């Protein structure tokens, strides 16, 4: 049975990836480490996309914890999901991104239902949901 990493082991792993000690893991640092371990470039890109939640090219310790499922704060978990849904990294999700999510999950949801859901939860009225609007809905309904 797999065991959980201790806080010290997690920090050791993160610091091993952070070669220059600047507190973040760059795309290059991750690539160097994973290629040395025999991981393909395609897989390296996939891993980077999974870990770099805000798509700035760097992995922070918080992103590392969230992506590995080690941050058990509900808001952090919802932020992780929101960032995955926000395909264009605009900080907001629109009806097309929602439609894509349901399509990928093999679920049929009409565009009119998604449009209505966004309208009902879009506090600032811009036709999209920012994280606060999204989190307000999920935290009060789930």
DRENZAPA-601928 format. One record per atom (N, C-alpha, C): residue number from 1; residue in three letters; chain; atom name; x, y, z. Coordinates in steps of 0.05 Angstrom, whole numbers, plus 5000, padded with zeros to 4 digits. Layout:
N
+-----+-----+-------+------+------+------+------+
:   n : res : chain : atom :    X :    Y :    Z :
+-----+-----+-------+------+------+------+------+
: NUM : Ala :     A :   CA :    X :    Y :    Z :
...
+-----+-----+-------+------+------+------+------+
END
This chain:
142
+-----+-----+-------+------+------+------+------+
:   n : res : chain : atom :    X :    Y :    Z :
+-----+-----+-------+------+------+------+------+
:   1 : Unk :     A :    N : 5017 : 4976 : 5000 :
:   1 : Unk :     A :   CA : 5000 : 5000 : 5000 :
:   1 : Unk :     A :    C : 5018 : 5025 : 5000 :
:   2 : Unk :     A :    N : 5013 : 5045 : 4982 :
:   2 : Unk :     A :   CA : 5029 : 5069 : 4981 :
:   2 : Unk :     A :    C : 5026 : 5085 : 5007 :
:   3 : Unk :     A :    N : 5047 : 5098 : 5014 :
:   3 : Unk :     A :   CA : 5046 : 5115 : 5038 :
:   3 : Unk :     A :    C : 5047 : 5144 : 5030 :
:   4 : Unk :     A :    N : 5038 : 5162 : 5047 :
:   4 : Unk :     A :   CA : 5038 : 5190 : 5042 :
:   4 : Unk :     A :    C : 5066 : 5201 : 5047 :
:   5 : Unk :     A :    N : 5073 : 5222 : 5033 :
:   5 : Unk :     A :   CA : 5098 : 5236 : 5038 :
:   5 : Unk :     A :    C : 5096 : 5253 : 5063 :
:   6 : Unk :     A :    N : 5117 : 5253 : 5079 :
:   6 : Unk :     A :   CA : 5117 : 5271 : 5102 :
:   6 : Unk :     A :    C : 5122 : 5299 : 5091 :
:   7 : Unk :     A :    N : 5118 : 5319 : 5108 :
:   7 : Unk :     A :   CA : 5123 : 5347 : 5100 :
:   7 : Unk :     A :    C : 5153 : 5350 : 5092 :
:   8 : Unk :     A :    N : 5170 : 5337 : 5107 :
:   8 : Unk :     A :   CA : 5199 : 5339 : 5102 :
:   8 : Unk :     A :    C : 5205 : 5326 : 5075 :
:   9 : Unk :     A :    N : 5193 : 5303 : 5069 :
:   9 : Unk :     A :   CA : 5198 : 5289 : 5043 :
:   9 : Unk :     A :    C : 5187 : 5306 : 5020 :
:  10 : Unk :     A :    N : 5164 : 5318 : 5024 :
:  10 : Unk :     A :   CA : 5153 : 5335 : 5003 :
:  10 : Unk :     A :    C : 5172 : 5358 : 4997 :
:  11 : Unk :     A :    N : 5182 : 5371 : 5018 :
:  11 : Unk :     A :   CA : 5201 : 5393 : 5014 :
:  11 : Unk :     A :    C : 5226 : 5384 : 5001 :
:  12 : Unk :     A :    N : 5236 : 5360 : 5008 :
:  12 : Unk :     A :   CA : 5260 : 5349 : 4995 :
:  12 : Unk :     A :    C : 5256 : 5345 : 4965 :
:  13 : Unk :     A :    N : 5233 : 5334 : 4958 :
:  13 : Unk :     A :   CA : 5226 : 5330 : 4930 :
:  13 : Unk :     A :    C : 5224 : 5356 : 4915 :
:  14 : Unk :     A :    N : 5210 : 5375 : 4927 :
:  14 : Unk :     A :   CA : 5207 : 5401 : 4914 :
:  14 : Unk :     A :    C : 5234 : 5415 : 4911 :
:  15 : Unk :     A :    N : 5250 : 5414 : 4932 :
:  15 : Unk :     A :   CA : 5277 : 5427 : 4931 :
:  15 : Unk :     A :    C : 5295 : 5413 : 4911 :
:  16 : Unk :     A :    N : 5292 : 5387 : 4908 :
:  16 : Unk :     A :   CA : 5308 : 5372 : 4888 :
:  16 : Unk :     A :    C : 5302 : 5381 : 4860 :
:  17 : Unk :     A :    N : 5277 : 5388 : 4855 :
:  17 : Unk :     A :   CA : 5269 : 5398 : 4829 :
:  17 : Unk :     A :    C : 5278 : 5427 : 4825 :
:  18 : Unk :     A :    N : 5278 : 5442 : 4847 :
:  18 : Unk :     A :   CA : 5285 : 5471 : 4846 :
:  18 : Unk :     A :    C : 5316 : 5473 : 4847 :
:  19 : Unk :     A :    N : 5329 : 5468 : 4825 :
:  19 : Unk :     A :   CA : 5358 : 5467 : 4824 :
:  19 : Unk :     A :    C : 5372 : 5493 : 4833 :
:  20 : Unk :     A :    N : 5361 : 5516 : 4826 :
:  20 : Unk :     A :   CA : 5375 : 5541 : 4833 :
:  20 : Unk :     A :    C : 5366 : 5553 : 4860 :
:  21 : Unk :     A :    N : 5347 : 5539 : 4874 :
:  21 : Unk :     A :   CA : 5339 : 5548 : 4900 :
:  21 : Unk :     A :    C : 5323 : 5574 : 4902 :
:  22 : Unk :     A :    N : 5310 : 5581 : 4880 :
:  22 : Unk :     A :   CA : 5295 : 5607 : 4880 :
:  22 : Unk :     A :    C : 5267 : 5604 : 4890 :
:  23 : Unk :     A :    N : 5259 : 5580 : 4899 :
:  23 : Unk :     A :   CA : 5233 : 5576 : 4911 :
:  23 : Unk :     A :    C : 5211 : 5568 : 4891 :
:  24 : Unk :     A :    N : 5218 : 5566 : 4866 :
:  24 : Unk :     A :   CA : 5199 : 5557 : 4845 :
:  24 : Unk :     A :    C : 5214 : 5537 : 4827 :
:  25 : Unk :     A :    N : 5198 : 5520 : 4815 :
:  25 : Unk :     A :   CA : 5210 : 5501 : 4795 :
:  25 : Unk :     A :    C : 5203 : 5511 : 4768 :
:  26 : Unk :     A :    N : 5223 : 5518 : 4752 :
:  26 : Unk :     A :   CA : 5219 : 5528 : 4725 :
:  26 : Unk :     A :    C : 5214 : 5505 : 4706 :
:  27 : Unk :     A :    N : 5203 : 5512 : 4683 :
:  27 : Unk :     A :   CA : 5199 : 5492 : 4662 :
:  27 : Unk :     A :    C : 5225 : 5478 : 4656 :
:  28 : Unk :     A :    N : 5247 : 5493 : 4654 :
:  28 : Unk :     A :   CA : 5274 : 5481 : 4648 :
:  28 : Unk :     A :    C : 5283 : 5462 : 4670 :
:  29 : Unk :     A :    N : 5279 : 5470 : 4695 :
:  29 : Unk :     A :   CA : 5287 : 5453 : 4718 :
:  29 : Unk :     A :    C : 5272 : 5426 : 4717 :
:  30 : Unk :     A :    N : 5246 : 5428 : 4713 :
:  30 : Unk :     A :   CA : 5229 : 5404 : 4711 :
:  30 : Unk :     A :    C : 5238 : 5387 : 4688 :
:  31 : Unk :     A :    N : 5242 : 5399 : 4665 :
:  31 : Unk :     A :   CA : 5250 : 5385 : 4641 :
:  31 : Unk :     A :    C : 5276 : 5370 : 4645 :
:  32 : Unk :     A :    N : 5296 : 5384 : 4656 :
:  32 : Unk :     A :   CA : 5322 : 5372 : 4661 :
:  32 : Unk :     A :    C : 5320 : 5348 : 4679 :
:  33 : Unk :     A :    N : 5305 : 5350 : 4700 :
:  33 : Unk :     A :   CA : 5302 : 5328 : 4719 :
:  33 : Unk :     A :    C : 5288 : 5304 : 4707 :
:  34 : Unk :     A :    N : 5266 : 5309 : 4694 :
:  34 : Unk :     A :   CA : 5250 : 5287 : 4683 :
:  34 : Unk :     A :    C : 5263 : 5274 : 4659 :
:  35 : Unk :     A :    N : 5277 : 5289 : 4642 :
:  35 : Unk :     A :   CA : 5291 : 5277 : 4619 :
:  35 : Unk :     A :    C : 5313 : 5259 : 4630 :
:  36 : Unk :     A :    N : 5327 : 5268 : 4651 :
:  36 : Unk :     A :   CA : 5349 : 5252 : 4663 :
:  36 : Unk :     A :    C : 5337 : 5225 : 4673 :
:  37 : Unk :     A :    N : 5312 : 5226 : 4682 :
:  37 : Unk :     A :   CA : 5299 : 5202 : 4692 :
:  37 : Unk :     A :    C : 5287 : 5185 : 4670 :
:  38 : Unk :     A :    N : 5291 : 5193 : 4645 :
:  38 : Unk :     A :   CA : 5282 : 5177 : 4623 :
:  38 : Unk :     A :    C : 5253 : 5183 : 4614 :
:  39 : Unk :     A :    N : 5242 : 5205 : 4622 :
:  39 : Unk :     A :   CA : 5215 : 5213 : 4615 :
:  39 : Unk :     A :    C : 5215 : 5227 : 4588 :
:  40 : Unk :     A :    N : 5196 : 5220 : 4570 :
:  40 : Unk :     A :   CA : 5195 : 5232 : 4544 :
:  40 : Unk :     A :    C : 5187 : 5262 : 4546 :
:  41 : Unk :     A :    N : 5194 : 5277 : 4525 :
:  41 : Unk :     A :   CA : 5188 : 5306 : 4525 :
:  41 : Unk :     A :    C : 5157 : 5310 : 4525 :
:  42 : Unk :     A :    N : 5143 : 5292 : 4511 :
:  42 : Unk :     A :   CA : 5113 : 5294 : 4511 :
:  42 : Unk :     A :    C : 5102 : 5292 : 4539 :
:  43 : Unk :     A :    N : 5113 : 5273 : 4554 :
:  43 : Unk :     A :   CA : 5104 : 5268 : 4582 :
:  43 : Unk :     A :    C : 5113 : 5292 : 4600 :
:  44 : Unk :     A :    N : 5137 : 5302 : 4595 :
:  44 : Unk :     A :   CA : 5147 : 5325 : 4610 :
:  44 : Unk :     A :    C : 5127 : 5349 : 4607 :
:  45 : Unk :     A :    N : 5119 : 5354 : 4582 :
:  45 : Unk :     A :   CA : 5100 : 5376 : 4577 :
:  45 : Unk :     A :    C : 5074 : 5371 : 4591 :
:  46 : Unk :     A :    N : 5065 : 5346 : 4591 :
:  46 : Unk :     A :   CA : 5040 : 5339 : 4605 :
:  46 : Unk :     A :    C : 5042 : 5344 : 4635 :
:  47 : Unk :     A :    N : 5065 : 5336 : 4646 :
:  47 : Unk :     A :   CA : 5069 : 5339 : 4675 :
:  47 : Unk :     A :    C : 5070 : 5369 : 4682 :
:  48 : Unk :     A :    N : 5084 : 5384 : 4666 :
:  48 : Unk :     A :   CA : 5086 : 5413 : 4671 :
:  48 : Unk :     A :    C : 5058 : 5426 : 4670 :
:  49 : Unk :     A :    N : 5042 : 5418 : 4651 :
:  49 : Unk :     A :   CA : 5015 : 5429 : 4649 :
:  49 : Unk :     A :    C : 4998 : 5422 : 4673 :
:  50 : Unk :     A :    N : 5002 : 5398 : 4684 :
:  50 : Unk :     A :   CA : 4987 : 5390 : 4707 :
:  50 : Unk :     A :    C : 4996 : 5404 : 4733 :
:  51 : Unk :     A :    N : 5022 : 5410 : 4734 :
:  51 : Unk :     A :   CA : 5033 : 5423 : 4759 :
:  51 : Unk :     A :    C : 5031 : 5453 : 4758 :
:  52 : Unk :     A :    N : 5036 : 5465 : 4735 :
:  52 : Unk :     A :   CA : 5036 : 5495 : 4733 :
:  52 : Unk :     A :    C : 5007 : 5505 : 4729 :
:  53 : Unk :     A :    N : 4993 : 5507 : 4751 :
:  53 : Unk :     A :   CA : 4964 : 5512 : 4750 :
:  53 : Unk :     A :    C : 4958 : 5540 : 4739 :
:  54 : Unk :     A :    N : 4974 : 5560 : 4743 :
:  54 : Unk :     A :   CA : 4968 : 5586 : 4732 :
:  54 : Unk :     A :    C : 4982 : 5592 : 4706 :
:  55 : Unk :     A :    N : 4996 : 5572 : 4696 :
:  55 : Unk :     A :   CA : 5009 : 5573 : 4669 :
:  55 : Unk :     A :    C : 5029 : 5596 : 4666 :
:  56 : Unk :     A :    N : 5044 : 5603 : 4688 :
:  56 : Unk :     A :   CA : 5063 : 5624 : 4685 :
:  56 : Unk :     A :    C : 5091 : 5613 : 4680 :
:  57 : Unk :     A :    N : 5094 : 5587 : 4676 :
:  57 : Unk :     A :   CA : 5120 : 5575 : 4670 :
:  57 : Unk :     A :    C : 5136 : 5567 : 4694 :
:  58 : Unk :     A :    N : 5124 : 5570 : 4718 :
:  58 : Unk :     A :   CA : 5137 : 5563 : 4743 :
:  58 : Unk :     A :    C : 5118 : 5548 : 4761 :
:  59 : Unk :     A :    N : 5129 : 5529 : 4776 :
:  59 : Unk :     A :   CA : 5113 : 5514 : 4795 :
:  59 : Unk :     A :    C : 5120 : 5523 : 4823 :
:  60 : Unk :     A :    N : 5101 : 5534 : 4838 :
:  60 : Unk :     A :   CA : 5105 : 5542 : 4865 :
:  60 : Unk :     A :    C : 5101 : 5518 : 4883 :
:  61 : Unk :     A :    N : 5109 : 5521 : 4908 :
:  61 : Unk :     A :   CA : 5104 : 5499 : 4927 :
:  61 : Unk :     A :    C : 5074 : 5494 : 4931 :
:  62 : Unk :     A :    N : 5058 : 5515 : 4932 :
:  62 : Unk :     A :   CA : 5029 : 5512 : 4934 :
:  62 : Unk :     A :    C : 5018 : 5498 : 4910 :
:  63 : Unk :     A :    N : 5026 : 5505 : 4886 :
:  63 : Unk :     A :   CA : 5017 : 5491 : 4862 :
:  63 : Unk :     A :    C : 5025 : 5462 : 4863 :
:  64 : Unk :     A :    N : 5049 : 5456 : 4872 :
:  64 : Unk :     A :   CA : 5059 : 5429 : 4874 :
:  64 : Unk :     A :    C : 5041 : 5413 : 4893 :
:  65 : Unk :     A :    N : 5035 : 5424 : 4916 :
:  65 : Unk :     A :   CA : 5018 : 5410 : 4936 :
:  65 : Unk :     A :    C : 4990 : 5406 : 4925 :
:  66 : Unk :     A :    N : 4978 : 5427 : 4912 :
:  66 : Unk :     A :   CA : 4951 : 5424 : 4901 :
:  66 : Unk :     A :    C : 4950 : 5403 : 4880 :
:  67 : Unk :     A :    N : 4969 : 5404 : 4861 :
:  67 : Unk :     A :   CA : 4970 : 5385 : 4839 :
:  67 : Unk :     A :    C : 4973 : 5357 : 4848 :
:  68 : Unk :     A :    N : 4988 : 5353 : 4870 :
:  68 : Unk :     A :   CA : 4992 : 5326 : 4880 :
:  68 : Unk :     A :    C : 4970 : 5318 : 4899 :
:  69 : Unk :     A :    N : 4950 : 5335 : 4903 :
:  69 : Unk :     A :   CA : 4928 : 5329 : 4920 :
:  69 : Unk :     A :    C : 4934 : 5329 : 4950 :
:  70 : Unk :     A :    N : 4955 : 5344 : 4957 :
:  70 : Unk :     A :   CA : 4964 : 5345 : 4985 :
:  70 : Unk :     A :    C : 4954 : 5369 : 5000 :
:  71 : Unk :     A :    N : 4942 : 5388 : 4986 :
:  71 : Unk :     A :   CA : 4930 : 5411 : 4999 :
:  71 : Unk :     A :    C : 4900 : 5405 : 5002 :
:  72 : Unk :     A :    N : 4892 : 5400 : 5026 :
:  72 : Unk :     A :   CA : 4864 : 5391 : 5031 :
:  72 : Unk :     A :    C : 4845 : 5414 : 5037 :
:  73 : Unk :     A :    N : 4854 : 5438 : 5033 :
:  73 : Unk :     A :   CA : 4836 : 5461 : 5036 :
:  73 : Unk :     A :    C : 4815 : 5460 : 5013 :
:  74 : Unk :     A :    N : 4790 : 5461 : 5019 :
:  74 : Unk :     A :   CA : 4770 : 5459 : 4998 :
:  74 : Unk :     A :    C : 4773 : 5481 : 4977 :
:  75 : Unk :     A :    N : 4778 : 5505 : 4985 :
:  75 : Unk :     A :   CA : 4780 : 5527 : 4965 :
:  75 : Unk :     A :    C : 4803 : 5521 : 4946 :
:  76 : Unk :     A :    N : 4825 : 5510 : 4956 :
:  76 : Unk :     A :   CA : 4848 : 5504 : 4939 :
:  76 : Unk :     A :    C : 4841 : 5482 : 4919 :
:  77 : Unk :     A :    N : 4826 : 5463 : 4928 :
:  77 : Unk :     A :   CA : 4818 : 5441 : 4909 :
:  77 : Unk :     A :    C : 4799 : 5453 : 4888 :
:  78 : Unk :     A :    N : 4781 : 5470 : 4895 :
:  78 : Unk :     A :   CA : 4763 : 5482 : 4876 :
:  78 : Unk :     A :    C : 4779 : 5500 : 4857 :
:  79 : Unk :     A :    N : 4799 : 5514 : 4867 :
:  79 : Unk :     A :   CA : 4815 : 5532 : 4850 :
:  79 : Unk :     A :    C : 4830 : 5515 : 4829 :
:  80 : Unk :     A :    N : 4839 : 5492 : 4838 :
:  80 : Unk :     A :   CA : 4853 : 5474 : 4819 :
:  80 : Unk :     A :    C : 4835 : 5466 : 4796 :
:  81 : Unk :     A :    N : 4810 : 5458 : 4803 :
:  81 : Unk :     A :   CA : 4791 : 5450 : 4783 :
:  81 : Unk :     A :    C : 4785 : 5474 : 4765 :
:  82 : Unk :     A :    N : 4781 : 5497 : 4777 :
:  82 : Unk :     A :   CA : 4775 : 5521 : 4761 :
:  82 : Unk :     A :    C : 4797 : 5527 : 4742 :
:  83 : Unk :     A :    N : 4822 : 5525 : 4750 :
:  83 : Unk :     A :   CA : 4845 : 5531 : 4733 :
:  83 : Unk :     A :    C : 4846 : 5511 : 4710 :
:  84 : Unk :     A :    N : 4839 : 5486 : 4716 :
:  84 : Unk :     A :   CA : 4838 : 5466 : 4694 :
:  84 : Unk :     A :    C : 4816 : 5472 : 4674 :
:  85 : Unk :     A :    N : 4794 : 5483 : 4684 :
:  85 : Unk :     A :   CA : 4772 : 5489 : 4666 :
:  85 : Unk :     A :    C : 4778 : 5514 : 4649 :
:  86 : Unk :     A :    N : 4794 : 5532 : 4660 :
:  86 : Unk :     A :   CA : 4800 : 5558 : 4647 :
:  86 : Unk :     A :    C : 4822 : 5553 : 4626 :
:  87 : Unk :     A :    N : 4813 : 5542 : 4603 :
:  87 : Unk :     A :   CA : 4832 : 5533 : 4583 :
:  87 : Unk :     A :    C : 4849 : 5555 : 4571 :
:  88 : Unk :     A :    N : 4838 : 5579 : 4568 :
:  88 : Unk :     A :   CA : 4853 : 5601 : 4556 :
:  88 : Unk :     A :    C : 4868 : 5618 : 4577 :
:  89 : Unk :     A :    N : 4867 : 5609 : 4602 :
:  89 : Unk :     A :   CA : 4881 : 5622 : 4624 :
:  89 : Unk :     A :    C : 4874 : 5652 : 4628 :
:  90 : Unk :     A :    N : 4849 : 5658 : 4623 :
:  90 : Unk :     A :   CA : 4840 : 5686 : 4625 :
:  90 : Unk :     A :    C : 4832 : 5694 : 4653 :
:  91 : Unk :     A :    N : 4830 : 5674 : 4671 :
:  91 : Unk :     A :   CA : 4820 : 5679 : 4698 :
:  91 : Unk :     A :    C : 4790 : 5677 : 4700 :
:  92 : Unk :     A :    N : 4777 : 5670 : 4678 :
:  92 : Unk :     A :   CA : 4748 : 5667 : 4677 :
:  92 : Unk :     A :    C : 4741 : 5643 : 4660 :
:  93 : Unk :     A :    N : 4719 : 5630 : 4666 :
:  93 : Unk :     A :   CA : 4709 : 5609 : 4649 :
:  93 : Unk :     A :    C : 4684 : 5618 : 4634 :
:  94 : Unk :     A :    N : 4683 : 5611 : 4609 :
:  94 : Unk :     A :   CA : 4660 : 5619 : 4593 :
:  94 : Unk :     A :    C : 4645 : 5594 : 4585 :
:  95 : Unk :     A :    N : 4623 : 5598 : 4570 :
:  95 : Unk :     A :   CA : 4606 : 5576 : 4562 :
:  95 : Unk :     A :    C : 4621 : 5555 : 4545 :
:  96 : Unk :     A :    N : 4639 : 5564 : 4528 :
:  96 : Unk :     A :   CA : 4654 : 5545 : 4512 :
:  96 : Unk :     A :    C : 4672 : 5527 : 4528 :
:  97 : Unk :     A :    N : 4685 : 5539 : 4549 :
:  97 : Unk :     A :   CA : 4702 : 5523 : 4566 :
:  97 : Unk :     A :    C : 4685 : 5503 : 4583 :
:  98 : Unk :     A :    N : 4662 : 5511 : 4591 :
:  98 : Unk :     A :   CA : 4644 : 5493 : 4605 :
:  98 : Unk :     A :    C : 4635 : 5471 : 4587 :
:  99 : Unk :     A :    N : 4627 : 5478 : 4563 :
:  99 : Unk :     A :   CA : 4618 : 5458 : 4543 :
:  99 : Unk :     A :    C : 4640 : 5438 : 4538 :
: 100 : Unk :     A :    N : 4665 : 5447 : 4535 :
: 100 : Unk :     A :   CA : 4688 : 5430 : 4530 :
: 100 : Unk :     A :    C : 4692 : 5410 : 4553 :
: 101 : Unk :     A :    N : 4688 : 5420 : 4578 :
: 101 : Unk :     A :   CA : 4691 : 5403 : 4602 :
: 101 : Unk :     A :    C : 4671 : 5380 : 4601 :
: 102 : Unk :     A :    N : 4646 : 5387 : 4596 :
: 102 : Unk :     A :   CA : 4625 : 5366 : 4595 :
: 102 : Unk :     A :    C : 4629 : 5347 : 4571 :
: 103 : Unk :     A :    N : 4637 : 5358 : 4549 :
: 103 : Unk :     A :   CA : 4643 : 5341 : 4525 :
: 103 : Unk :     A :    C : 4665 : 5321 : 4531 :
: 104 : Unk :     A :    N : 4687 : 5330 : 4544 :
: 104 : Unk :     A :   CA : 4709 : 5313 : 4551 :
: 104 : Unk :     A :    C : 4701 : 5291 : 4571 :
: 105 : Unk :     A :    N : 4681 : 5298 : 4588 :
: 105 : Unk :     A :   CA : 4672 : 5279 : 4608 :
: 105 : Unk :     A :    C : 4651 : 5260 : 4596 :
: 106 : Unk :     A :    N : 4644 : 5264 : 4570 :
: 106 : Unk :     A :   CA : 4624 : 5247 : 4557 :
: 106 : Unk :     A :    C : 4595 : 5253 : 4566 :
: 107 : Unk :     A :    N : 4591 : 5277 : 4576 :
: 107 : Unk :     A :   CA : 4564 : 5285 : 4586 :
: 107 : Unk :     A :    C : 4552 : 5304 : 4566 :
: 108 : Unk :     A :    N : 4526 : 5300 : 4560 :
: 108 : Unk :     A :   CA : 4512 : 5318 : 4542 :
: 108 : Unk :     A :    C : 4497 : 5339 : 4559 :
: 109 : Unk :     A :    N : 4505 : 5364 : 4556 :
: 109 : Unk :     A :   CA : 4491 : 5386 : 4569 :
: 109 : Unk :     A :    C : 4487 : 5407 : 4547 :
: 110 : Unk :     A :    N : 4462 : 5416 : 4545 :
: 110 : Unk :     A :   CA : 4456 : 5436 : 4523 :
: 110 : Unk :     A :    C : 4469 : 5463 : 4530 :
: 111 : Unk :     A :    N : 4476 : 5476 : 4508 :
: 111 : Unk :     A :   CA : 4488 : 5503 : 4511 :
: 111 : Unk :     A :    C : 4469 : 5522 : 4526 :
: 112 : Unk :     A :    N : 4443 : 5519 : 4521 :
: 112 : Unk :     A :   CA : 4424 : 5537 : 4535 :
: 112 : Unk :     A :    C : 4425 : 5533 : 4565 :
: 113 : Unk :     A :    N : 4428 : 5508 : 4574 :
: 113 : Unk :     A :   CA : 4430 : 5503 : 4603 :
: 113 : Unk :     A :    C : 4456 : 5515 : 4614 :
: 114 : Unk :     A :    N : 4478 : 5513 : 4600 :
: 114 : Unk :     A :   CA : 4503 : 5525 : 4609 :
: 114 : Unk :     A :    C : 4501 : 5555 : 4609 :
: 115 : Unk :     A :    N : 4489 : 5567 : 4588 :
: 115 : Unk :     A :   CA : 4485 : 5596 : 4587 :
: 115 : Unk :     A :    C : 4469 : 5606 : 4611 :
: 116 : Unk :     A :    N : 4448 : 5591 : 4617 :
: 116 : Unk :     A :   CA : 4431 : 5599 : 4640 :
: 116 : Unk :     A :    C : 4446 : 5597 : 4666 :
: 117 : Unk :     A :    N : 4462 : 5575 : 4669 :
: 117 : Unk :     A :   CA : 4477 : 5572 : 4694 :
: 117 : Unk :     A :    C : 4497 : 5595 : 4697 :
: 118 : Unk :     A :    N : 4510 : 5602 : 4676 :
: 118 : Unk :     A :   CA : 4529 : 5625 : 4678 :
: 118 : Unk :     A :    C : 4514 : 5650 : 4685 :
: 119 : Unk :     A :    N : 4492 : 5656 : 4671 :
: 119 : Unk :     A :   CA : 4476 : 5680 : 4677 :
: 119 : Unk :     A :    C : 4468 : 5681 : 4706 :
: 120 : Unk :     A :    N : 4460 : 5659 : 4718 :
: 120 : Unk :     A :   CA : 4450 : 5658 : 4745 :
: 120 : Unk :     A :    C : 4473 : 5663 : 4766 :
: 121 : Unk :     A :    N : 4497 : 5657 : 4758 :
: 121 : Unk :     A :   CA : 4520 : 5658 : 4777 :
: 121 : Unk :     A :    C : 4540 : 5680 : 4770 :
: 122 : Unk :     A :    N : 4536 : 5694 : 4749 :
: 122 : Unk :     A :   CA : 4554 : 5715 : 4739 :
: 122 : Unk :     A :    C : 4547 : 5742 : 4753 :
: 123 : Unk :     A :    N : 4559 : 5747 : 4776 :
: 123 : Unk :     A :   CA : 4553 : 5770 : 4792 :
: 123 : Unk :     A :    C : 4560 : 5796 : 4778 :
: 124 : Unk :     A :    N : 4583 : 5797 : 4764 :
: 124 : Unk :     A :   CA : 4591 : 5822 : 4751 :
: 124 : Unk :     A :    C : 4579 : 5826 : 4724 :
: 125 : Unk :     A :    N : 4564 : 5806 : 4714 :
: 125 : Unk :     A :   CA : 4549 : 5809 : 4689 :
: 125 : Unk :     A :    C : 4565 : 5810 : 4664 :
: 126 : Unk :     A :    N : 4589 : 5799 : 4664 :
: 126 : Unk :     A :   CA : 4606 : 5799 : 4640 :
: 126 : Unk :     A :    C : 4603 : 5775 : 4622 :
: 127 : Unk :     A :    N : 4585 : 5756 : 4630 :
: 127 : Unk :     A :   CA : 4581 : 5733 : 4613 :
: 127 : Unk :     A :    C : 4600 : 5710 : 4619 :
: 128 : Unk :     A :    N : 4617 : 5713 : 4639 :
: 128 : Unk :     A :   CA : 4637 : 5693 : 4647 :
: 128 : Unk :     A :    C : 4637 : 5690 : 4677 :
: 129 : Unk :     A :    N : 4649 : 5669 : 4687 :
: 129 : Unk :     A :   CA : 4651 : 5665 : 4716 :
: 129 : Unk :     A :    C : 4680 : 5668 : 4724 :
: 130 : Unk :     A :    N : 4686 : 5686 : 4743 :
: 130 : Unk :     A :   CA : 4713 : 5686 : 4754 :
: 130 : Unk :     A :    C : 4713 : 5666 : 4777 :
: 131 : Unk :     A :    N : 4736 : 5662 : 4790 :
: 131 : Unk :     A :   CA : 4738 : 5642 : 4811 :
: 131 : Unk :     A :    C : 4718 : 5647 : 4834 :
: 132 : Unk :     A :    N : 4716 : 5672 : 4842 :
: 132 : Unk :     A :   CA : 4699 : 5679 : 4865 :
: 132 : Unk :     A :    C : 4670 : 5671 : 4859 :
: 133 : Unk :     A :    N : 4661 : 5677 : 4835 :
: 133 : Unk :     A :   CA : 4633 : 5671 : 4827 :
: 133 : Unk :     A :    C : 4630 : 5640 : 4826 :
: 134 : Unk :     A :    N : 4649 : 5626 : 4814 :
: 134 : Unk :     A :   CA : 4648 : 5597 : 4813 :
: 134 : Unk :     A :    C : 4648 : 5585 : 4841 :
: 135 : Unk :     A :    N : 4666 : 5594 : 4858 :
: 135 : Unk :     A :   CA : 4669 : 5583 : 4885 :
: 135 : Unk :     A :    C : 4644 : 5589 : 4902 :
: 136 : Unk :     A :    N : 4633 : 5612 : 4898 :
: 136 : Unk :     A :   CA : 4608 : 5619 : 4913 :
: 136 : Unk :     A :    C : 4586 : 5599 : 4906 :
: 137 : Unk :     A :    N : 4584 : 5592 : 4881 :
: 137 : Unk :     A :   CA : 4564 : 5572 : 4873 :
: 137 : Unk :     A :    C : 4570 : 5545 : 4885 :
: 138 : Unk :     A :    N : 4594 : 5535 : 4881 :
: 138 : Unk :     A :   CA : 4600 : 5507 : 4890 :
: 138 : Unk :     A :    C : 4600 : 5505 : 4920 :
: 139 : Unk :     A :    N : 4609 : 5525 : 4934 :
: 139 : Unk :     A :   CA : 4610 : 5523 : 4963 :
: 139 : Unk :     A :    C : 4582 : 5525 : 4976 :
: 140 : Unk :     A :    N : 4563 : 5538 : 4962 :
: 140 : Unk :     A :   CA : 4536 : 5539 : 4973 :
: 140 : Unk :     A :    C : 4517 : 5517 : 4963 :
: 141 : Unk :     A :    N : 4526 : 5503 : 4942 :
: 141 : Unk :     A :   CA : 4508 : 5483 : 4931 :
: 141 : Unk :     A :    C : 4518 : 5454 : 4933 :
: 142 : Unk :     A :    N : 4542 : 5450 : 4941 :
: 142 : Unk :     A :   CA : 4553 : 5423 : 4943 :
: 142 : Unk :     A :    C : 4561 : 5416 : 4971 :
+-----+-----+-------+------+------+------+------+
END
